[in-house]
Amino acid sequence: MFLLLLSKQLIIRYAICLVLCFLYFVFCFLYVLFLYPLLPVLYFFFIMDALASYTLFLFTMDALASYTLFLFIMDALPSGL
């Protein structure tokens, strides 16, 4: 009885493994068929997003540097002005 139960468990595990392997190959096929041609478009948007973030970072740093320079100038002026 134990041997029969063990063999049933092995058959179930083997069947699950076969189903998962089949689904993996189906997913790979669908990926190559539908998503692979879109990768250059996706990469373009990722690169544009990164450039926009970097440009915003540069504008922010420029504004902070200008404000810091303004504060240094205001601090250097005589307080009577």
mmCIF file of the N, C-alpha and C atoms, coordinates in Angstrom:
data_MODEL
# 
_entry.id   MODEL 
# 
loop_
_atom_site.group_PDB 
_atom_site.id 
_atom_site.type_symbol 
_atom_site.label_atom_id 
_atom_site.label_alt_id 
_atom_site.label_comp_id 
_atom_site.label_asym_id 
_atom_site.label_entity_id 
_atom_site.label_seq_id 
_atom_site.pdbx_PDB_ins_code 
_atom_site.Cartn_x 
_atom_site.Cartn_y 
_atom_site.Cartn_z 
_atom_site.occupancy 
_atom_site.B_iso_or_equiv 
_atom_site.pdbx_formal_charge 
_atom_site.auth_seq_id 
_atom_site.auth_comp_id 
_atom_site.auth_asym_id 
_atom_site.auth_atom_id 
_atom_site.pdbx_PDB_model_num 
ATOM 1   N N  . MET A 1 1  ? 0.834  -1.204 0.000   1.00 0.00 ? 1  MET A N  1 
ATOM 2   C CA . MET A 1 1  ? 0.000  0.000  0.000   1.00 0.00 ? 1  MET A CA 1 
ATOM 3   C C  . MET A 1 1  ? 0.874  1.262  0.000   1.00 0.00 ? 1  MET A C  1 
ATOM 4   N N  . PHE A 1 2  ? 1.913  1.233  0.846   1.00 0.00 ? 2  PHE A N  1 
ATOM 5   C CA . PHE A 1 2  ? 2.808  2.388  0.911   1.00 0.00 ? 2  PHE A CA 1 
ATOM 6   C C  . PHE A 1 2  ? 3.510  2.605  -0.423  1.00 0.00 ? 2  PHE A C  1 
ATOM 7   N N  . LEU A 1 3  ? 3.916  1.510  -1.054  1.00 0.00 ? 3  LEU A N  1 
ATOM 8   C CA . LEU A 1 3  ? 4.584  1.613  -2.351  1.00 0.00 ? 3  LEU A CA 1 
ATOM 9   C C  . LEU A 1 3  ? 3.644  2.164  -3.415  1.00 0.00 ? 3  LEU A C  1 
ATOM 10  N N  . LEU A 1 4  ? 2.384  1.765  -3.341  1.00 0.00 ? 4  LEU A N  1 
ATOM 11  C CA . LEU A 1 4  ? 1.394  2.274  -4.291  1.00 0.00 ? 4  LEU A CA 1 
ATOM 12  C C  . LEU A 1 4  ? 1.154  3.768  -4.067  1.00 0.00 ? 4  LEU A C  1 
ATOM 13  N N  . LEU A 1 5  ? 1.075  4.180  -2.806  1.00 0.00 ? 5  LEU A N  1 
ATOM 14  C CA . LEU A 1 5  ? 0.891  5.593  -2.484  1.00 0.00 ? 5  LEU A CA 1 
ATOM 15  C C  . LEU A 1 5  ? 2.102  6.410  -2.929  1.00 0.00 ? 5  LEU A C  1 
ATOM 16  N N  . LEU A 1 6  ? 3.285  5.849  -2.718  1.00 0.00 ? 6  LEU A N  1 
ATOM 17  C CA . LEU A 1 6  ? 4.504  6.521  -3.140  1.00 0.00 ? 6  LEU A CA 1 
ATOM 18  C C  . LEU A 1 6  ? 4.540  6.690  -4.656  1.00 0.00 ? 6  LEU A C  1 
ATOM 19  N N  . SER A 1 7  ? 4.122  5.672  -5.360  1.00 0.00 ? 7  SER A N  1 
ATOM 20  C CA . SER A 1 7  ? 4.133  5.769  -6.819  1.00 0.00 ? 7  SER A CA 1 
ATOM 21  C C  . SER A 1 7  ? 3.094  6.785  -7.304  1.00 0.00 ? 7  SER A C  1 
ATOM 22  N N  . LYS A 1 8  ? 1.953  6.883  -6.610  1.00 0.00 ? 8  LYS A N  1 
ATOM 23  C CA . LYS A 1 8  ? 0.956  7.890  -6.986  1.00 0.00 ? 8  LYS A CA 1 
ATOM 24  C C  . LYS A 1 8  ? 1.505  9.297  -6.777  1.00 0.00 ? 8  LYS A C  1 
ATOM 25  N N  . GLN A 1 9  ? 2.206  9.495  -5.673  1.00 0.00 ? 9  GLN A N  1 
ATOM 26  C CA . GLN A 1 9  ? 2.791  10.808 -5.416  1.00 0.00 ? 9  GLN A CA 1 
ATOM 27  C C  . GLN A 1 9  ? 3.851  11.156 -6.455  1.00 0.00 ? 9  GLN A C  1 
ATOM 28  N N  . LEU A 1 10 ? 4.636  10.162 -6.838  1.00 0.00 ? 10 LEU A N  1 
ATOM 29  C CA . LEU A 1 10 ? 5.646  10.416 -7.861  1.00 0.00 ? 10 LEU A CA 1 
ATOM 30  C C  . LEU A 1 10 ? 5.007  10.738 -9.201  1.00 0.00 ? 10 LEU A C  1 
ATOM 31  N N  . ILE A 1 11 ? 3.927  10.046 -9.530  1.00 0.00 ? 11 ILE A N  1 
ATOM 32  C CA . ILE A 1 11 ? 3.227  10.312 -10.788 1.00 0.00 ? 11 ILE A CA 1 
ATOM 33  C C  . ILE A 1 11 ? 2.637  11.717 -10.774 1.00 0.00 ? 11 ILE A C  1 
ATOM 34  N N  . ILE A 1 12 ? 2.058  12.112 -9.639  1.00 0.00 ? 12 ILE A N  1 
ATOM 35  C CA . ILE A 1 12 ? 1.482  13.455 -9.534  1.00 0.00 ? 12 ILE A CA 1 
ATOM 36  C C  . ILE A 1 12 ? 2.583  14.512 -9.658  1.00 0.00 ? 12 ILE A C  1 
ATOM 37  N N  . ARG A 1 13 ? 3.710  14.295 -8.984  1.00 0.00 ? 13 ARG A N  1 
ATOM 38  C CA . ARG A 1 13 ? 4.819  15.251 -9.078  1.00 0.00 ? 13 ARG A CA 1 
ATOM 39  C C  . ARG A 1 13 ? 5.366  15.324 -10.499 1.00 0.00 ? 13 ARG A C  1 
ATOM 40  N N  . TYR A 1 14 ? 5.468  14.177 -11.151 1.00 0.00 ? 14 TYR A N  1 
ATOM 41  C CA . TYR A 1 14 ? 5.949  14.147 -12.524 1.00 0.00 ? 14 TYR A CA 1 
ATOM 42  C C  . TYR A 1 14 ? 4.982  14.882 -13.446 1.00 0.00 ? 14 TYR A C  1 
ATOM 43  N N  . ALA A 1 15 ? 3.682  14.699 -13.225 1.00 0.00 ? 15 ALA A N  1 
ATOM 44  C CA . ALA A 1 15 ? 2.683  15.384 -14.048 1.00 0.00 ? 15 ALA A CA 1 
ATOM 45  C C  . ALA A 1 15 ? 2.743  16.897 -13.830 1.00 0.00 ? 15 ALA A C  1 
ATOM 46  N N  . ILE A 1 16 ? 2.901  17.317 -12.584 1.00 0.00 ? 16 ILE A N  1 
ATOM 47  C CA . ILE A 1 16 ? 3.016  18.748 -12.291 1.00 0.00 ? 16 ILE A CA 1 
ATOM 48  C C  . ILE A 1 16 ? 4.263  19.326 -12.958 1.00 0.00 ? 16 ILE A C  1 
ATOM 49  N N  . CYS A 1 17 ? 5.352  18.583 -12.904 1.00 0.00 ? 17 CYS A N  1 
ATOM 50  C CA . CYS A 1 17 ? 6.588  19.032 -13.544 1.00 0.00 ? 17 CYS A CA 1 
ATOM 51  C C  . CYS A 1 17 ? 6.401  19.160 -15.053 1.00 0.00 ? 17 CYS A C  1 
ATOM 52  N N  . LEU A 1 18 ? 5.726  18.204 -15.662 1.00 0.00 ? 18 LEU A N  1 
ATOM 53  C CA . LEU A 1 18 ? 5.471  18.272 -17.100 1.00 0.00 ? 18 LEU A CA 1 
ATOM 54  C C  . LEU A 1 18 ? 4.607  19.476 -17.458 1.00 0.00 ? 18 LEU A C  1 
ATOM 55  N N  . VAL A 1 19 ? 3.582  19.733 -16.659 1.00 0.00 ? 19 VAL A N  1 
ATOM 56  C CA . VAL A 1 19 ? 2.703  20.876 -16.923 1.00 0.00 ? 19 VAL A CA 1 
ATOM 57  C C  . VAL A 1 19 ? 3.480  22.182 -16.789 1.00 0.00 ? 19 VAL A C  1 
ATOM 58  N N  . LEU A 1 20 ? 4.298  22.303 -15.758 1.00 0.00 ? 20 LEU A N  1 
ATOM 59  C CA . LEU A 1 20 ? 5.079  23.524 -15.570 1.00 0.00 ? 20 LEU A CA 1 
ATOM 60  C C  . LEU A 1 20 ? 6.092  23.728 -16.695 1.00 0.00 ? 20 LEU A C  1 
ATOM 61  N N  . CYS A 1 21 ? 6.728  22.649 -17.125 1.00 0.00 ? 21 CYS A N  1 
ATOM 62  C CA . CYS A 1 21 ? 7.668  22.769 -18.247 1.00 0.00 ? 21 CYS A CA 1 
ATOM 63  C C  . CYS A 1 21 ? 6.939  23.175 -19.522 1.00 0.00 ? 21 CYS A C  1 
ATOM 64  N N  . PHE A 1 22 ? 5.771  22.613 -19.738 1.00 0.00 ? 22 PHE A N  1 
ATOM 65  C CA . PHE A 1 22 ? 4.980  22.979 -20.915 1.00 0.00 ? 22 PHE A CA 1 
ATOM 66  C C  . PHE A 1 22 ? 4.582  24.453 -20.860 1.00 0.00 ? 22 PHE A C  1 
ATOM 67  N N  . LEU A 1 23 ? 4.136  24.908 -19.695 1.00 0.00 ? 23 LEU A N  1 
ATOM 68  C CA . LEU A 1 23 ? 3.762  26.313 -19.560 1.00 0.00 ? 23 LEU A CA 1 
ATOM 69  C C  . LEU A 1 23 ? 4.964  27.240 -19.742 1.00 0.00 ? 23 LEU A C  1 
ATOM 70  N N  . TYR A 1 24 ? 6.126  26.791 -19.296 1.00 0.00 ? 24 TYR A N  1 
ATOM 71  C CA . TYR A 1 24 ? 7.337  27.591 -19.487 1.00 0.00 ? 24 TYR A CA 1 
ATOM 72  C C  . TYR A 1 24 ? 7.636  27.774 -20.973 1.00 0.00 ? 24 TYR A C  1 
ATOM 73  N N  . PHE A 1 25 ? 7.540  26.701 -21.737 1.00 0.00 ? 25 PHE A N  1 
ATOM 74  C CA . PHE A 1 25 ? 7.807  26.807 -23.172 1.00 0.00 ? 25 PHE A CA 1 
ATOM 75  C C  . PHE A 1 25 ? 6.730  27.617 -23.886 1.00 0.00 ? 25 PHE A C  1 
ATOM 76  N N  . VAL A 1 26 ? 5.493  27.508 -23.434 1.00 0.00 ? 26 VAL A N  1 
ATOM 77  C CA . VAL A 1 26 ? 4.430  28.334 -24.016 1.00 0.00 ? 26 VAL A CA 1 
ATOM 78  C C  . VAL A 1 26 ? 4.706  29.805 -23.733 1.00 0.00 ? 26 VAL A C  1 
ATOM 79  N N  . PHE A 1 27 ? 5.105  30.114 -22.506 1.00 0.00 ? 27 PHE A N  1 
ATOM 80  C CA . PHE A 1 27 ? 5.424  31.496 -22.158 1.00 0.00 ? 27 PHE A CA 1 
ATOM 81  C C  . PHE A 1 27 ? 6.591  32.018 -22.994 1.00 0.00 ? 27 PHE A C  1 
ATOM 82  N N  . CYS A 1 28 ? 7.628  31.211 -23.165 1.00 0.00 ? 28 CYS A N  1 
ATOM 83  C CA . CYS A 1 28 ? 8.774  31.634 -23.978 1.00 0.00 ? 28 CYS A CA 1 
ATOM 84  C C  . CYS A 1 28 ? 8.358  31.866 -25.424 1.00 0.00 ? 28 CYS A C  1 
ATOM 85  N N  . PHE A 1 29 ? 7.508  30.996 -25.948 1.00 0.00 ? 29 PHE A N  1 
ATOM 86  C CA . PHE A 1 29 ? 7.032  31.157 -27.325 1.00 0.00 ? 29 PHE A CA 1 
ATOM 87  C C  . PHE A 1 29 ? 6.234  32.447 -27.470 1.00 0.00 ? 29 PHE A C  1 
ATOM 88  N N  . LEU A 1 30 ? 5.335  32.706 -26.529 1.00 0.00 ? 30 LEU A N  1 
ATOM 89  C CA . LEU A 1 30 ? 4.541  33.931 -26.596 1.00 0.00 ? 30 LEU A CA 1 
ATOM 90  C C  . LEU A 1 30 ? 5.408  35.171 -26.416 1.00 0.00 ? 30 LEU A C  1 
ATOM 91  N N  . TYR A 1 31 ? 6.421  35.068 -25.567 1.00 0.00 ? 31 TYR A N  1 
ATOM 92  C CA . TYR A 1 31 ? 7.337  36.193 -25.370 1.00 0.00 ? 31 TYR A CA 1 
ATOM 93  C C  . TYR A 1 31 ? 8.070  36.528 -26.666 1.00 0.00 ? 31 TYR A C  1 
ATOM 94  N N  . VAL A 1 32 ? 8.604  35.503 -27.307 1.00 0.00 ? 32 VAL A N  1 
ATOM 95  C CA . VAL A 1 32 ? 9.340  35.730 -28.552 1.00 0.00 ? 32 VAL A CA 1 
ATOM 96  C C  . VAL A 1 32 ? 8.404  36.225 -29.640 1.00 0.00 ? 32 VAL A C  1 
ATOM 97  N N  . LEU A 1 33 ? 7.190  35.709 -29.650 1.00 0.00 ? 33 LEU A N  1 
ATOM 98  C CA . LEU A 1 33 ? 6.252  36.052 -30.717 1.00 0.00 ? 33 LEU A CA 1 
ATOM 99  C C  . LEU A 1 33 ? 5.716  37.473 -30.582 1.00 0.00 ? 33 LEU A C  1 
ATOM 100 N N  . PHE A 1 34 ? 5.372  37.884 -29.357 1.00 0.00 ? 34 PHE A N  1 
ATOM 101 C CA . PHE A 1 34 ? 4.680  39.162 -29.180 1.00 0.00 ? 34 PHE A CA 1 
ATOM 102 C C  . PHE A 1 34 ? 5.551  40.254 -28.564 1.00 0.00 ? 34 PHE A C  1 
ATOM 103 N N  . LEU A 1 35 ? 6.329  39.934 -27.544 1.00 0.00 ? 35 LEU A N  1 
ATOM 104 C CA . LEU A 1 35 ? 7.055  40.975 -26.822 1.00 0.00 ? 35 LEU A CA 1 
ATOM 105 C C  . LEU A 1 35 ? 8.426  41.278 -27.405 1.00 0.00 ? 35 LEU A C  1 
ATOM 106 N N  . TYR A 1 36 ? 9.068  40.295 -28.010 1.00 0.00 ? 36 TYR A N  1 
ATOM 107 C CA . TYR A 1 36 ? 10.417 40.520 -28.520 1.00 0.00 ? 36 TYR A CA 1 
ATOM 108 C C  . TYR A 1 36 ? 10.469 41.614 -29.588 1.00 0.00 ? 36 TYR A C  1 
ATOM 109 N N  . PRO A 1 37 ? 9.503  41.687 -30.515 1.00 0.00 ? 37 PRO A N  1 
ATOM 110 C CA . PRO A 1 37 ? 9.543  42.805 -31.477 1.00 0.00 ? 37 PRO A CA 1 
ATOM 111 C C  . PRO A 1 37 ? 9.333  44.173 -30.833 1.00 0.00 ? 37 PRO A C  1 
ATOM 112 N N  . LEU A 1 38 ? 8.736  44.214 -29.639 1.00 0.00 ? 38 LEU A N  1 
ATOM 113 C CA . LEU A 1 38 ? 8.485  45.496 -28.977 1.00 0.00 ? 38 LEU A CA 1 
ATOM 114 C C  . LEU A 1 38 ? 9.639  45.961 -28.093 1.00 0.00 ? 38 LEU A C  1 
ATOM 115 N N  . LEU A 1 39 ? 10.660 45.138 -27.930 1.00 0.00 ? 39 LEU A N  1 
ATOM 116 C CA . LEU A 1 39 ? 11.749 45.505 -27.022 1.00 0.00 ? 39 LEU A CA 1 
ATOM 117 C C  . LEU A 1 39 ? 12.458 46.805 -27.410 1.00 0.00 ? 39 LEU A C  1 
ATOM 118 N N  . PRO A 1 40 ? 12.747 47.061 -28.687 1.00 0.00 ? 40 PRO A N  1 
ATOM 119 C CA . PRO A 1 40 ? 13.369 48.359 -28.998 1.00 0.00 ? 40 PRO A CA 1 
ATOM 120 C C  . PRO A 1 40 ? 12.503 49.551 -28.599 1.00 0.00 ? 40 PRO A C  1 
ATOM 121 N N  . VAL A 1 41 ? 11.190 49.413 -28.750 1.00 0.00 ? 41 VAL A N  1 
ATOM 122 C CA . VAL A 1 41 ? 10.285 50.495 -28.352 1.00 0.00 ? 41 VAL A CA 1 
ATOM 123 C C  . VAL A 1 41 ? 10.334 50.688 -26.839 1.00 0.00 ? 41 VAL A C  1 
ATOM 124 N N  . LEU A 1 42 ? 10.299 49.580 -26.104 1.00 0.00 ? 42 LEU A N  1 
ATOM 125 C CA . LEU A 1 42 ? 10.358 49.675 -24.643 1.00 0.00 ? 42 LEU A CA 1 
ATOM 126 C C  . LEU A 1 42 ? 11.693 50.264 -24.189 1.00 0.00 ? 42 LEU A C  1 
ATOM 127 N N  . TYR A 1 43 ? 12.791 49.828 -24.814 1.00 0.00 ? 43 TYR A N  1 
ATOM 128 C CA . TYR A 1 43 ? 14.092 50.380 -24.458 1.00 0.00 ? 43 TYR A CA 1 
ATOM 129 C C  . TYR A 1 43 ? 14.148 51.876 -24.747 1.00 0.00 ? 43 TYR A C  1 
ATOM 130 N N  . PHE A 1 44 ? 13.550 52.293 -25.866 1.00 0.00 ? 44 PHE A N  1 
ATOM 131 C CA . PHE A 1 44 ? 13.530 53.715 -26.201 1.00 0.00 ? 44 PHE A CA 1 
ATOM 132 C C  . PHE A 1 44 ? 12.827 54.511 -25.104 1.00 0.00 ? 44 PHE A C  1 
ATOM 133 N N  . PHE A 1 45 ? 11.666 54.015 -24.643 1.00 0.00 ? 45 PHE A N  1 
ATOM 134 C CA . PHE A 1 45 ? 10.943 54.734 -23.597 1.00 0.00 ? 45 PHE A CA 1 
ATOM 135 C C  . PHE A 1 45 ? 11.711 54.727 -22.280 1.00 0.00 ? 45 PHE A C  1 
ATOM 136 N N  . PHE A 1 46 ? 12.390 53.612 -21.967 1.00 0.00 ? 46 PHE A N  1 
ATOM 137 C CA . PHE A 1 46 ? 13.194 53.571 -20.747 1.00 0.00 ? 46 PHE A CA 1 
ATOM 138 C C  . PHE A 1 46 ? 14.338 54.579 -20.816 1.00 0.00 ? 46 PHE A C  1 
ATOM 139 N N  . ILE A 1 47 ? 14.989 54.665 -21.982 1.00 0.00 ? 47 ILE A N  1 
ATOM 140 C CA . ILE A 1 47 ? 16.098 55.610 -22.141 1.00 0.00 ? 47 ILE A CA 1 
ATOM 141 C C  . ILE A 1 47 ? 15.588 57.046 -22.061 1.00 0.00 ? 47 ILE A C  1 
ATOM 142 N N  . MET A 1 48 ? 14.453 57.319 -22.705 1.00 0.00 ? 48 MET A N  1 
ATOM 143 C CA . MET A 1 48 ? 13.896 58.675 -22.656 1.00 0.00 ? 48 MET A CA 1 
ATOM 144 C C  . MET A 1 48 ? 13.498 59.050 -21.226 1.00 0.00 ? 48 MET A C  1 
ATOM 145 N N  . ASP A 1 49 ? 12.957 58.091 -20.488 1.00 0.00 ? 49 ASP A N  1 
ATOM 146 C CA . ASP A 1 49 ? 12.582 58.355 -19.098 1.00 0.00 ? 49 ASP A CA 1 
ATOM 147 C C  . ASP A 1 49 ? 13.820 58.652 -18.258 1.00 0.00 ? 49 ASP A C  1 
ATOM 148 N N  . ALA A 1 50 ? 14.884 57.889 -18.482 1.00 0.00 ? 50 ALA A N  1 
ATOM 149 C CA . ALA A 1 50 ? 16.124 58.128 -17.738 1.00 0.00 ? 50 ALA A CA 1 
ATOM 150 C C  . ALA A 1 50 ? 16.712 59.494 -18.082 1.00 0.00 ? 50 ALA A C  1 
ATOM 151 N N  . LEU A 1 51 ? 16.675 59.862 -19.359 1.00 0.00 ? 51 LEU A N  1 
ATOM 152 C CA . LEU A 1 51 ? 17.190 61.180 -19.750 1.00 0.00 ? 51 LEU A CA 1 
ATOM 153 C C  . LEU A 1 51 ? 16.359 62.307 -19.152 1.00 0.00 ? 51 LEU A C  1 
ATOM 154 N N  . ALA A 1 52 ? 15.045 62.123 -19.124 1.00 0.00 ? 52 ALA A N  1 
ATOM 155 C CA . ALA A 1 52 ? 14.185 63.153 -18.529 1.00 0.00 ? 52 ALA A CA 1 
ATOM 156 C C  . ALA A 1 52 ? 14.469 63.297 -17.036 1.00 0.00 ? 52 ALA A C  1 
ATOM 157 N N  . SER A 1 53 ? 14.665 62.181 -16.358 1.00 0.00 ? 53 SER A N  1 
ATOM 158 C CA . SER A 1 53 ? 14.974 62.245 -14.926 1.00 0.00 ? 53 SER A CA 1 
ATOM 159 C C  . SER A 1 53 ? 16.311 62.942 -14.697 1.00 0.00 ? 53 SER A C  1 
ATOM 160 N N  . TYR A 1 54 ? 17.298 62.627 -15.547 1.00 0.00 ? 54 TYR A N  1 
ATOM 161 C CA . TYR A 1 54 ? 18.610 63.257 -15.400 1.00 0.00 ? 54 TYR A CA 1 
ATOM 162 C C  . TYR A 1 54 ? 18.535 64.753 -15.699 1.00 0.00 ? 54 TYR A C  1 
ATOM 163 N N  . THR A 1 55 ? 17.750 65.134 -16.703 1.00 0.00 ? 55 THR A N  1 
ATOM 164 C CA . THR A 1 55 ? 17.588 66.555 -17.026 1.00 0.00 ? 55 THR A CA 1 
ATOM 165 C C  . THR A 1 55 ? 16.921 67.293 -15.871 1.00 0.00 ? 55 THR A C  1 
ATOM 166 N N  . LEU A 1 56 ? 15.898 66.685 -15.290 1.00 0.00 ? 56 LEU A N  1 
ATOM 167 C CA . LEU A 1 56 ? 15.247 67.290 -14.127 1.00 0.00 ? 56 LEU A CA 1 
ATOM 168 C C  . LEU A 1 56 ? 16.227 67.422 -12.969 1.00 0.00 ? 56 LEU A C  1 
ATOM 169 N N  . PHE A 1 57 ? 17.067 66.403 -12.786 1.00 0.00 ? 57 PHE A N  1 
ATOM 170 C CA . PHE A 1 57 ? 18.094 66.464 -11.745 1.00 0.00 ? 57 PHE A CA 1 
ATOM 171 C C  . PHE A 1 57 ? 19.048 67.638 -11.999 1.00 0.00 ? 57 PHE A C  1 
ATOM 172 N N  . LEU A 1 58 ? 19.470 67.817 -13.262 1.00 0.00 ? 58 LEU A N  1 
ATOM 173 C CA . LEU A 1 58 ? 20.385 68.919 -13.572 1.00 0.00 ? 58 LEU A CA 1 
ATOM 174 C C  . LEU A 1 58 ? 19.730 70.273 -13.337 1.00 0.00 ? 58 LEU A C  1 
ATOM 175 N N  . PHE A 1 59 ? 18.460 70.409 -13.741 1.00 0.00 ? 59 PHE A N  1 
ATOM 176 C CA . PHE A 1 59 ? 17.757 71.670 -13.494 1.00 0.00 ? 59 PHE A CA 1 
ATOM 177 C C  . PHE A 1 59 ? 17.643 71.948 -11.995 1.00 0.00 ? 59 PHE A C  1 
ATOM 178 N N  . THR A 1 60 ? 17.364 70.925 -11.228 1.00 0.00 ? 60 THR A N  1 
ATOM 179 C CA . THR A 1 60 ? 17.247 71.094 -9.774  1.00 0.00 ? 60 THR A CA 1 
ATOM 180 C C  . THR A 1 60 ? 18.587 71.509 -9.174  1.00 0.00 ? 60 THR A C  1 
ATOM 181 N N  . MET A 1 61 ? 19.662 70.843 -9.594  1.00 0.00 ? 61 MET A N  1 
ATOM 182 C CA . MET A 1 61 ? 20.985 71.192 -9.073  1.00 0.00 ? 61 MET A CA 1 
ATOM 183 C C  . MET A 1 61 ? 21.374 72.613 -9.477  1.00 0.00 ? 61 MET A C  1 
ATOM 184 N N  . ASP A 1 62 ? 21.026 73.012 -10.701 1.00 0.00 ? 62 ASP A N  1 
ATOM 185 C CA . ASP A 1 62 ? 21.331 74.376 -11.149 1.00 0.00 ? 62 ASP A CA 1 
ATOM 186 C C  . ASP A 1 62 ? 20.572 75.403 -10.310 1.00 0.00 ? 62 ASP A C  1 
ATOM 187 N N  . ALA A 1 63 ? 19.308 75.113 -10.036 1.00 0.00 ? 63 ALA A N  1 
ATOM 188 C CA . ALA A 1 63 ? 18.515 76.035 -9.218  1.00 0.00 ? 63 ALA A CA 1 
ATOM 189 C C  . ALA A 1 63 ? 19.063 76.111 -7.795  1.00 0.00 ? 63 ALA A C  1 
ATOM 190 N N  . LEU A 1 64 ? 19.469 74.975 -7.247  1.00 0.00 ? 64 LEU A N  1 
ATOM 191 C CA . LEU A 1 64 ? 20.037 74.986 -5.896  1.00 0.00 ? 64 LEU A CA 1 
ATOM 192 C C  . LEU A 1 64 ? 21.357 75.752 -5.860  1.00 0.00 ? 64 LEU A C  1 
ATOM 193 N N  . ALA A 1 65 ? 22.181 75.573 -6.890  1.00 0.00 ? 65 ALA A N  1 
ATOM 194 C CA . ALA A 1 65 ? 23.456 76.300 -6.930  1.00 0.00 ? 65 ALA A CA 1 
ATOM 195 C C  . ALA A 1 65 ? 23.217 77.802 -7.048  1.00 0.00 ? 65 ALA A C  1 
ATOM 196 N N  . SER A 1 66 ? 22.256 78.201 -7.873  1.00 0.00 ? 66 SER A N  1 
ATOM 197 C CA . SER A 1 66 ? 21.953 79.630 -8.007  1.00 0.00 ? 66 SER A CA 1 
ATOM 198 C C  . SER A 1 66 ? 21.439 80.197 -6.695  1.00 0.00 ? 66 SER A C  1 
ATOM 199 N N  . TYR A 1 67 ? 20.582 79.457 -6.024  1.00 0.00 ? 67 TYR A N  1 
ATOM 200 C CA . TYR A 1 67 ? 20.037 79.935 -4.750  1.00 0.00 ? 67 TYR A CA 1 
ATOM 201 C C  . TYR A 1 67 ? 21.135 80.015 -3.693  1.00 0.00 ? 67 TYR A C  1 
ATOM 202 N N  . THR A 1 68 ? 22.038 79.045 -3.698  1.00 0.00 ? 68 THR A N  1 
ATOM 203 C CA . THR A 1 68 ? 23.147 79.074 -2.742  1.00 0.00 ? 68 THR A CA 1 
ATOM 204 C C  . THR A 1 68 ? 24.055 80.270 -3.006  1.00 0.00 ? 68 THR A C  1 
ATOM 205 N N  . LEU A 1 69 ? 24.335 80.523 -4.285  1.00 0.00 ? 69 LEU A N  1 
ATOM 206 C CA . LEU A 1 69 ? 25.139 81.699 -4.635  1.00 0.00 ? 69 LEU A CA 1 
ATOM 207 C C  . LEU A 1 69 ? 24.435 82.985 -4.203  1.00 0.00 ? 69 LEU A C  1 
ATOM 208 N N  . PHE A 1 70 ? 23.130 83.043 -4.399  1.00 0.00 ? 70 PHE A N  1 
ATOM 209 C CA . PHE A 1 70 ? 22.348 84.204 -3.959  1.00 0.00 ? 70 PHE A CA 1 
ATOM 210 C C  . PHE A 1 70 ? 22.467 84.388 -2.447  1.00 0.00 ? 70 PHE A C  1 
ATOM 211 N N  . LEU A 1 71 ? 22.383 83.303 -1.695  1.00 0.00 ? 71 LEU A N  1 
ATOM 212 C CA . LEU A 1 71 ? 22.500 83.402 -0.236  1.00 0.00 ? 71 LEU A CA 1 
ATOM 213 C C  . LEU A 1 71 ? 23.887 83.869 0.182   1.00 0.00 ? 71 LEU A C  1 
ATOM 214 N N  . PHE A 1 72 ? 24.928 83.379 -0.497  1.00 0.00 ? 72 PHE A N  1 
ATOM 215 C CA . PHE A 1 72 ? 26.281 83.827 -0.172  1.00 0.00 ? 72 PHE A CA 1 
ATOM 216 C C  . PHE A 1 72 ? 26.445 85.314 -0.459  1.00 0.00 ? 72 PHE A C  1 
ATOM 217 N N  . ILE A 1 73 ? 25.895 85.777 -1.564  1.00 0.00 ? 73 ILE A N  1 
ATOM 218 C CA . ILE A 1 73 ? 25.992 87.206 -1.898  1.00 0.00 ? 73 ILE A CA 1 
ATOM 219 C C  . ILE A 1 73 ? 25.231 88.041 -0.868  1.00 0.00 ? 73 ILE A C  1 
ATOM 220 N N  . MET A 1 74 ? 24.039 87.598 -0.502  1.00 0.00 ? 74 MET A N  1 
ATOM 221 C CA . MET A 1 74 ? 23.248 88.334 0.484   1.00 0.00 ? 74 MET A CA 1 
ATOM 222 C C  . MET A 1 74 ? 23.949 88.345 1.837   1.00 0.00 ? 74 MET A C  1 
ATOM 223 N N  . ASP A 1 75 ? 24.636 87.260 2.148   1.00 0.00 ? 75 ASP A N  1 
ATOM 224 C CA . ASP A 1 75 ? 25.341 87.186 3.419   1.00 0.00 ? 75 ASP A CA 1 
ATOM 225 C C  . ASP A 1 75 ? 26.573 88.096 3.411   1.00 0.00 ? 75 ASP A C  1 
ATOM 226 N N  . ALA A 1 76 ? 27.189 88.269 2.256   1.00 0.00 ? 76 ALA A N  1 
ATOM 227 C CA . ALA A 1 76 ? 28.401 89.090 2.166   1.00 0.00 ? 76 ALA A CA 1 
ATOM 228 C C  . ALA A 1 76 ? 28.090 90.582 2.164   1.00 0.00 ? 76 ALA A C  1 
ATOM 229 N N  . LEU A 1 77 ? 26.872 90.959 1.819   1.00 0.00 ? 77 LEU A N  1 
ATOM 230 C CA . LEU A 1 77 ? 26.513 92.376 1.794   1.00 0.00 ? 77 LEU A CA 1 
ATOM 231 C C  . LEU A 1 77 ? 26.443 92.928 3.218   1.00 0.00 ? 77 LEU A C  1 
ATOM 232 N N  . PRO A 1 78 ? 26.738 94.176 3.359   1.00 0.00 ? 78 PRO A N  1 
ATOM 233 C CA . PRO A 1 78 ? 26.600 94.779 4.701   1.00 0.00 ? 78 PRO A CA 1 
ATOM 234 C C  . PRO A 1 78 ? 25.146 94.704 5.175   1.00 0.00 ? 78 PRO A C  1 
ATOM 235 N N  . SER A 1 79 ? 24.991 94.560 6.447   1.00 0.00 ? 79 SER A N  1 
ATOM 236 C CA . SER A 1 79 ? 23.634 94.369 6.963   1.00 0.00 ? 79 SER A CA 1 
ATOM 237 C C  . SER A 1 79 ? 22.807 95.647 6.924   1.00 0.00 ? 79 SER A C  1 
ATOM 238 N N  . GLY A 1 80 ? 23.430 96.795 6.710   1.00 0.00 ? 80 GLY A N  1 
ATOM 239 C CA . GLY A 1 80 ? 22.684 98.049 6.663   1.00 0.00 ? 80 GLY A CA 1 
ATOM 240 C C  . GLY A 1 80 ? 21.924 98.244 5.371   1.00 0.00 ? 80 GLY A C  1 
ATOM 241 N N  . LEU A 1 81 ? 22.230 97.447 4.351   1.00 0.00 ? 81 LEU A N  1 
ATOM 242 C CA . LEU A 1 81 ? 21.563 97.650 3.059   1.00 0.00 ? 81 LEU A CA 1 
ATOM 243 C C  . LEU A 1 81 ? 20.203 97.005 3.022   1.00 0.00 ? 81 LEU A C  1 
# 
